[in-house]
């Protein structure tokens, strides 16, 4: 374990949890061969100043005879009832295990060790699902918001051409689903979303079984403004590569309807973000940038979360427009 800056930590899909008084834990996709190699698990890092991070610390390692063995992505951790719950995207090389899914893990400490909590995946087992984020609504109902993405089942039909975002009610103990998925929106609802593309010479992993030139959705994160508006950041591809967009629930409820901002919040080759508040009270957007493997690093920028949108405050070169406050 060593002290590192964010520029030294290779990570995709970062998530920062505040613990104690002024302490933070950073989680993310940390396996070296994250696209197709055997999975190791998830590492985490700790900090008390958001600048210097201690780690890596093994937060989760595969238990014996675990159903998943590859492509461990996008862990998010929440504190609830004195314990810590991780929502992780996992996949298996065994066809009988089913497609990519989201499972809930649990630990007594924020750095783990995490162990399985749900009895296998909580998302539907007939379609690939990814990037689950927990949201607790105003009547204390827990919701898992997740993406249908654009991938298909390995060896089966190719994925959908228009990625989808869903909400699924969970049991109060976060151990199982408690309803049927609700479709929130499709990638094509956002004017800025463009077909997924890969850099010259790079082919998409075969096991993703993508549709031709798909639009896709991933990386949702929900946040309320000071006055109660419900906003979601999520990722897709735009004109300049991987990007982060903003959606607004017109009812203030998870089920929506959701309307999309015309322009992305972050447009240039970075995404899968979340928002937290730092010790000075500033709202910070954390995401990975750039998007190319193995160059991904964790990026922090200041944002303003308002009732009708989210605006970058202190970064240039994002490609963002000034139309964030315009109503669709």
GIFENZI-V578120 format. One record per residue. N is the residue number from 0. RES is the residue in one small letter. PHI is phi in whole degrees, -180 to 180 (* if undefined). Layout:
<<N,RES,PHI> <N,RES,PHI>>
//
This chain:
<<0,x,*> <1,x,-144> <2,x,-89> <3,x,-141> <4,x,-90> <5,x,-61> <6,x,-69> <7,x,-101> <8,x,-101> <9,x,-79> <10,x,-163> <11,x,-111> <12,x,55> <13,x,-70> <14,x,-142> <15,x,-115> <16,x,-112> <17,x,-81> <18,x,-131> <19,x,63> <20,x,-110> <21,x,81> <22,x,-105> <23,x,-139> <24,x,-124> <25,x,-106> <26,x,-118> <27,x,177> <28,x,-77> <29,x,-124> <30,x,-63> <31,x,-62> <32,x,-101> <33,x,-80> <34,x,-90> <35,x,-150> <36,x,-82> <37,x,-60> <38,x,-78> <39,x,-99> <40,x,147> <41,x,-130> <42,x,-105> <43,x,-137> <44,x,-136> <45,x,-120> <46,x,-156> <47,x,-117> <48,x,-140> <49,x,65> <50,x,-112> <51,x,-110> <52,x,-123> <53,x,-100> <54,x,160> <55,x,-79> <56,x,-115> <57,x,-70> <58,x,-82> <59,x,-148> <60,x,-128> <61,x,-61> <62,x,-77> <63,x,-62> <64,x,58> <65,x,-74> <66,x,-71> <67,x,-103> <68,x,-146> <69,x,-156> <70,x,52> <71,x,-87> <72,x,-127> <73,x,52> <74,x,-74> <75,x,-124> <76,x,-127> <77,x,-128> <78,x,-93> <79,x,-157> <80,x,62> <81,x,82> <82,x,-126> <83,x,-123> <84,x,-114> <85,x,-106> <86,x,-108> <87,x,-124> <88,x,-92> <89,x,-136> <90,x,-142> <91,x,-133> <92,x,-83> <93,x,-91> <94,x,-56> <95,x,-69> <96,x,-76> <97,x,91> <98,x,-77> <99,x,-52> <100,x,-154> <101,x,-115> <102,x,-119> <103,x,-101> <104,x,-116> <105,x,-143> <106,x,-149> <107,x,-88> <108,x,-128> <109,x,-63> <110,x,-91> <111,x,91> <112,x,-77> <113,x,-86> <114,x,-133> <115,x,-58> <116,x,-115> <117,x,-75> <118,x,-82> <119,x,78> <120,x,-66> <121,x,-99> <122,x,-87> <123,x,-55> <124,x,-95> <125,x,-104> <126,x,-137> <127,x,-69> <128,x,-133> <129,x,-155> <130,x,59> <131,x,-81> <132,x,-130> <133,x,-89> <134,x,-134> <135,x,-102> <136,x,-83> <137,x,-70> <138,x,-102> <139,x,72> <140,x,-79> <141,x,-85> <142,x,-122> <143,x,-101> <144,x,-100> <145,x,-149> <146,x,-108> <147,x,-85> <148,x,61> <149,x,-146> <150,x,-84> <151,x,-110> <152,x,-85> <153,x,-56> <154,x,79> <155,x,-114> <156,x,-69> <157,x,-66> <158,x,-67> <159,x,-76> <160,x,-86> <161,x,-132> <162,x,-59> <163,x,-129> <164,x,-115> <165,x,-127> <166,x,-124> <167,x,-133> <168,x,-71> <169,x,-108> <170,x,-65> <171,x,-61> <172,x,-88> <173,x,64> <174,x,-101> <175,x,-160> <176,x,-74> <177,x,-136> <178,x,173> <179,x,-109> <180,x,-62> <181,x,-111> <182,x,-73> <183,x,-93> <184,x,-168> <185,x,-114> <186,x,-57> <187,x,-67> <188,x,-68> <189,x,-92> <190,x,-59> <191,x,-85> <192,x,-73> <193,x,-124> <194,x,-60> <195,x,-61> <196,x,-138> <197,x,-116> <198,x,-58> <199,x,-55> <200,x,89> <201,x,-109> <202,x,-103> <203,x,-64> <204,x,-53> <205,x,-58> <206,x,-69> <207,x,-73> <208,x,48> <209,x,-74> <210,x,-68> <211,x,-73> <212,x,49> <213,x,-80> <214,x,-84> <215,x,-142> <216,x,-127> <217,x,-162> <218,x,58> <219,x,-74> <220,x,-153> <221,x,-106> <222,x,-150> <223,x,-98> <224,x,-76> <225,x,-58> <226,x,-99> <227,x,103> <228,x,-66> <229,x,-103> <230,x,-120> <231,x,-133> <232,x,-99> <233,x,-157> <234,x,-122> <235,x,-157> <236,x,-105> <237,x,-121> <238,x,-63> <239,x,-115> <240,x,104> <241,x,-55> <242,x,-152> <243,x,-119> <244,x,-111> <245,x,-129> <246,x,-123> <247,x,-126> <248,x,-80> <249,x,-72> <250,x,-103> <251,x,78> <252,x,-111> <253,x,-59> <254,x,-69> <255,x,82> <256,x,-66> <257,x,-108> <258,x,-116> <259,x,-105> <260,x,-72> <261,x,-68> <262,x,-120> <263,x,-70> <264,x,-71> <265,x,-125> <266,x,-107> <267,x,-114> <268,x,63> <269,x,-155> <270,x,-177> <271,x,51> <272,x,-116> <273,x,-148> <274,x,-125> <275,x,-139> <276,x,-109> <277,x,-86> <278,x,-60> <279,x,-88> <280,x,88> <281,x,-82> <282,x,-85> <283,x,-119> <284,x,-97> <285,x,-117> <286,x,-160> <287,x,-99> <288,x,-158> <289,x,-76> <290,x,-94> <291,x,-77> <292,x,-87> <293,x,-105> <294,x,-91> <295,x,-61> <296,x,-137> <297,x,-86> <298,x,-119> <299,x,-118> <300,x,-137> <301,x,-80> <302,x,-134> <303,x,-115> <304,x,-97> <305,x,-109> <306,x,-65> <307,x,-117> <308,x,169> <309,x,-131> <310,x,-130> <311,x,-70> <312,x,-109> <313,x,-139> <314,x,-130> <315,x,-108> <316,x,79> <317,x,-83> <318,x,79> <319,x,-81> <320,x,-93> <321,x,-98> <322,x,-93> <323,x,-63> <324,x,-95> <325,x,-78> <326,x,-75> <327,x,-62>>
//
